[in-house]
């Protein structure tokens, strides 16, 4: 997965980059068909905002979170993205019971 992290009015430190990549690995663990991700971290006075767009095969997922601390905003963002990826994965998965066992039973 290609990862692009940018900051608006905030200096991107190595610890922030490491934190974002570590948290995004949790999303990638649930759904491995992610093509790339773009994360934008913004600070406006005391408001810290984190937003991300994930490009998956067949869908673009977008989420954003606002908090008083950047690390809290990133945590909330990852929680939202994790929920979206799990929901998307369930929709993509075939739940109609026409798996290999069912087809083998129908042929006999």
Secondary structure, DSSP 8 states (H G I E B T S, - for coil): -EEEEEEESS---HHHHHHHHHHHHHHHHH---EEEEEEEEEEETTEEEEEEEEEETTEEEEEEEEESSHHHHHHHHHHHHHHHHHHHHHHHS--SS-SHHHHHHHH-
